[in-house]
Amino acid sequence: MGPLIQRKASAPAARAARGGFGFTLIELLVVIAIVGLVAGIVVLSVSGDERRVTEREAKRLAGALEHAAATAQWRAEMLGVSADGAGYRFWRRDTGDRWSALTNDDVLAARALPAGITVTAIAYAGAPVAPDVILPFRASGRNEPFTLQIASDTWSLQIDADPLNRVQIAVPADSR
């Protein structure tokens, strides 16, 4: 056992004599490659793709629209949705024909869109609409078709609802 212990103890002394207490070029290159790969993944995941964010927001709004139509029928009351560019809001119609903002439903809560994403009402019953319009969901479930548009600087999607309250997301013909 004596010579084995002596050999291990002398290895650091031999390295120190050669000046070898550092990293090899291969070790440095491997570490730099790993750090570069991780940094690239972090940048891609943090920056976010406008197209992916726009699609996610369109799916979220489409689900909320279907929920609003079903809720209007279930509660036997008129609900509505408005889009103001930076976000959207759901409304309830009072007995005095006044609209009040919904606050008691998490799905139908007012939503501010991420920076660079806008939402606008395009059409209701086949006709263009004013920017401040509230699109209604009737208690009877028989609603007029409407179209909303969610857009970023480089990508836009249409959300189309039919009279049976089916909601579809499509790429507008001018964006293809």
C-alpha atoms as one frame of an Amber mdcrd trajectory, in Angstrom:
protein
   0.000   0.000   0.000   2.879   2.347   0.519   3.896   2.786  -3.162   0.256
   3.407  -4.256  -0.233   6.210  -1.773   3.132   7.644  -2.705   2.246   7.670
  -6.457  -1.074   9.520  -5.896   0.574  12.070  -3.674   3.257  12.784  -6.242
   0.827  13.343  -9.183  -0.208  16.876  -8.086   3.408  17.754  -7.489   4.292
  16.598 -11.025   1.435  18.678 -12.525   2.489  21.736 -10.574   6.028  21.310
 -11.872   4.698  21.272 -15.491   2.292  24.192 -14.890  -0.747  21.948 -15.645
  -3.344  23.185 -13.144  -5.738  24.442 -15.862  -8.320  23.236 -18.350  -7.613
  21.651 -21.683  -8.776  23.292 -24.893 -11.370  20.542 -25.418 -12.849  21.115
 -21.963 -13.143  24.847 -22.623 -14.790  24.290 -26.031 -17.342  21.867 -24.566
 -18.272  24.328 -21.813 -18.601  27.214 -24.318 -20.806  25.076 -26.596 -23.099
  24.115 -23.708 -23.395  27.708 -22.494 -24.170  28.872 -26.050 -26.854  26.230
 -26.502 -28.554  27.062 -23.208 -28.413  30.800 -23.962 -30.041  30.217 -27.358
 -32.871  28.218 -25.842 -33.485  30.870 -23.187 -33.590  33.680 -25.767 -36.102
  31.790 -27.923 -38.380  30.954 -25.016 -38.281  34.412 -23.456 -38.699  36.516
 -26.591 -41.833  34.632 -27.738 -42.978  34.262 -31.271 -45.629  36.810 -32.304
 -47.460  34.182 -34.314 -47.612  31.774 -31.367 -48.761  34.516 -28.963 -51.437
  35.675 -31.422 -52.719  32.110 -31.868 -52.799  31.548 -28.101 -54.810  34.743
 -27.564 -57.197  33.821 -30.398 -57.835  30.409 -28.828 -58.405  32.015 -25.427
 -60.924  34.493 -26.897 -62.678  31.785 -28.935 -63.169  29.698 -25.807 -64.482
  32.705 -23.901 -66.943  33.491 -26.716 -68.328  29.945 -26.655 -68.567  30.125
 -22.858 -70.412  33.460 -23.060 -72.971  32.088 -25.546 -73.593  29.032 -23.368
 -73.794  31.139 -20.198 -76.345  33.493 -21.800 -78.597  30.519 -22.572 -78.067
  28.844 -19.223 -78.764  31.998 -17.196 -81.500  33.210 -19.610 -79.952  36.661
 -19.905 -78.364  38.721 -22.645 -74.586  38.955 -22.555 -72.257  40.761 -24.933
 -68.626  41.250 -25.880 -66.741  44.367 -26.922 -63.238  44.799 -28.314 -61.325
  48.036 -27.809 -58.053  47.265 -29.574 -55.904  46.591 -26.514 -58.293  44.041
 -25.029 -61.853  42.792 -24.745 -64.596  42.782 -22.138 -67.833  40.905 -21.568
 -71.066  42.627 -20.581 -74.503  41.826 -19.086 -77.642  43.656 -20.181 -79.747
  44.941 -17.267 -83.528  45.122 -17.201 -83.224  48.835 -18.008 -81.442  47.992
 -21.300 -78.102  49.200 -19.938 -74.885  47.207 -20.275 -72.771  46.557 -17.176
 -69.367  44.887 -17.167 -69.202  41.284 -15.981 -66.985  40.840 -12.941 -68.106
  37.561 -11.364 -66.825  35.068 -13.960 -63.110  34.319 -14.378 -63.492  33.189
 -18.005 -65.476  36.293 -18.930 -63.300  38.768 -17.033 -61.903  41.761 -18.905
 -58.681  40.833 -20.690 -55.835  43.139 -21.675 -53.837  41.640 -24.532 -50.033
  41.438 -24.562 -48.184  44.408 -26.038 -48.294  44.434 -29.832 -51.498  42.347
 -30.064 -54.842  44.003 -30.925 -58.444  42.817 -31.182 -61.185  44.488 -33.223
 -64.764  43.713 -34.167 -64.963  43.382 -37.952 -68.546  42.404 -38.780 -71.913
  41.584 -37.222 -74.715  39.974 -39.233 -72.662  40.479 -42.387 -72.243  44.238
 -41.964 -69.246  46.267 -40.760 -69.439  47.475 -37.155 -68.356  50.534 -35.196
 -65.277  50.161 -32.986 -67.216  50.550 -29.711 -70.025  48.071 -30.476 -71.129
  45.368 -28.034 -71.875  42.118 -29.875 -74.818  40.410 -28.122 -75.357  36.787
 -27.073 -79.108  36.239 -26.741 -80.705  34.052 -24.115 -82.511  32.147 -26.876
 -79.179  31.012 -28.327 -80.098  32.335 -31.779 -77.338  34.837 -32.447 -76.220
  36.678 -35.531 -72.881  35.632 -37.041 -69.967  37.921 -36.234 -66.240  38.247
 -36.868 -63.454  39.501 -34.617 -59.832  39.921 -35.631 -56.749  39.427 -33.454
 -53.583  40.785 -34.996 -49.927  41.518 -34.355 -47.569  43.473 -36.575 -46.869
  40.432 -38.762 -49.792  38.026 -38.278 -53.571  38.163 -37.950 -56.353  35.693
 -37.276 -60.131  35.921 -37.649 -62.515  34.529 -35.093 -65.815  33.708 -36.773
 -68.982  32.777 -34.858 -71.994  31.323 -36.653 -75.706  31.437 -35.653 -75.324
  28.128 -33.793 -72.595  29.645 -31.568 -69.817  27.597 -33.130 -66.557  29.538
 -33.109 -63.762  28.997 -35.616 -60.326  30.535 -35.935 -59.095  31.190 -39.476
 -56.318  33.002 -41.266 -57.811  35.892 -43.278 -57.461  35.546 -47.042 -55.315
  38.702 -47.232 -52.801  37.296 -44.677 -51.955  34.081 -46.523
